[in-house]
Amino acid sequence: MKTKSMIITVTLAVLVILAGYWWFNNFGSGGNVEQVQTELRTIAAGAQDYYLKPRMIGGGGKSFEGISFEQIRLQGAERSSDNLRLATKAAEYTIEDIEPENLLISAVLKSGRNNSFIAEIGPDSLLIREN
């Protein structure tokens, strides 16, 4: 009888561990997703500020052309040497496309599920979609 109880206990323990592993892989990166969305909103606000600033004081003069992560500040982030990539604890961001009225930035989460996002930033708009 003791052997039967031990087998049941070990089987249940293994099932609980597997269920926890599955849950973490499928839902455990929720905090990172929220962090990345918050960081994308901060990046968008900086980009829109650049868009509105006149060229003579370091802005885009009603254009996103010429923007890089050098003009967009994000606390605790590390920029690449070309200033087109940015890394935080939560994700890596890349400026994918720059047009006068539109800016595309991709975000790839560093942990959890392999989530990625695209942020479409306009002069007064922001659309974040999962990729």
C-alpha positions in Angstrom: 0.0 0.0 0.0 2.9 2.4 0.8 4.3 1.8 -2.7 1.0 2.6 -4.3 0.7 5.9 -2.4 4.3 6.8 -3.3 3.7 6.2 -7.0 0.5 8.4 -6.9 2.4 11.2 -5.0 5.3 11.2 -7.5 2.9 11.1 -10.4 1.0 14.1 -9.1 4.2 16.0 -8.4 5.4 15.4 -11.9 2.0 16.6 -13.3 2.0 19.7 -11.2 5.6 20.6 -12.4 4.6 20.0 -16.0 1.5 22.1 -15.7 3.5 24.9 -14.1 6.1 24.8 -16.9 3.3 24.9 -19.5 1.6 27.8 -17.8 4.8 29.8 -17.5 5.7 29.3 -21.2 2.2 30.3 -22.4 1.2 33.0 -19.9 4.2 33.8 -17.7 5.6 36.6 -19.9 2.5 38.8 -19.3 4.6 41.2 -17.2 7.1 41.6 -20.0 4.3 42.2 -22.5 2.9 45.0 -20.4 6.4 46.5 -19.9 7.1 46.4 -23.6 3.8 48.1 -24.4 4.6 50.8 -21.8 8.1 51.3 -23.3 6.6 51.5 -26.8 4.2 54.3 -25.6 7.2 56.1 -24.1 9.2 55.8 -27.4 6.1 57.0 -29.3 5.8 60.1 -27.1 9.5 60.9 -27.7 9.1 60.4 -31.4 6.0 62.6 -31.6 7.9 65.2 -29.6 10.7 65.1 -32.2 8.1 65.4 -35.0 6.7 68.6 -33.5 10.0 70.3 -32.6 11.4 72.7 -35.2 14.5 71.6 -37.0 16.5 74.5 -35.6 16.2 73.1 -32.1 16.9 69.5 -32.9 13.5 68.3 -34.0 12.0 67.0 -37.2 10.1 70.1 -38.2 6.8 68.2 -38.8 8.7 65.1 -40.1 10.0 61.8 -38.6 12.9 61.8 -41.1 16.3 62.0 -39.4 15.0 60.4 -36.2 17.0 57.9 -34.3 17.1 56.6 -30.7 19.6 59.3 -30.0 16.6 61.8 -29.9 14.3 59.4 -28.0 15.2 58.9 -24.4 14.2 55.8 -22.6 15.5 55.3 -19.0 17.8 52.3 -18.5 18.1 51.6 -22.2 21.3 50.9 -24.2 21.6 52.2 -27.7 23.4 50.6 -30.6 26.3 52.5 -32.2 24.1 53.4 -35.2 21.3 54.6 -32.9 18.7 52.5 -34.8 18.4 49.8 -32.1 17.7 50.1 -28.4 17.8 47.4 -25.7 16.1 47.3 -22.3 15.7 44.5 -19.8 12.3 43.6 -21.4 12.9 43.9 -25.1 15.0 44.9 -28.1 13.6 47.7 -30.3 14.5 48.5 -33.9 13.5 51.5 -36.1 12.3 49.6 -39.1 11.0 52.3 -41.4 11.1 56.1 -41.3 8.8 58.2 -43.5 7.8 61.9 -43.1 4.5 61.1 -41.5 5.0 57.5 -40.2 7.5 55.7 -38.1 7.6 51.9 -37.6 9.4 50.4 -34.6 9.6 46.7 -33.9 10.0 45.2 -30.4 11.1 41.6 -29.6 10.7 40.4 -26.0 13.8 39.0 -24.4 12.1 36.4 -22.2 9.0 34.3 -22.0 7.2 33.5 -25.2 8.7 34.7 -28.5 6.5 37.7 -28.7 7.2 40.6 -31.0 5.3 43.8 -31.6 5.2 46.5 -34.3 4.4 50.1 -33.3 3.1 52.4 -36.0 3.6 55.9 -34.9 2.1 58.9 -36.6 2.1 62.6 -35.7 -0.8 62.1 -33.3 -1.4 58.4 -33.3 0.0 55.1 -32.1 -1.0 51.6 -33.1 0.7 48.6 -31.3 0.0 45.2 -32.8 1.4 41.8 -32.0 3.5 40.4 -34.8 
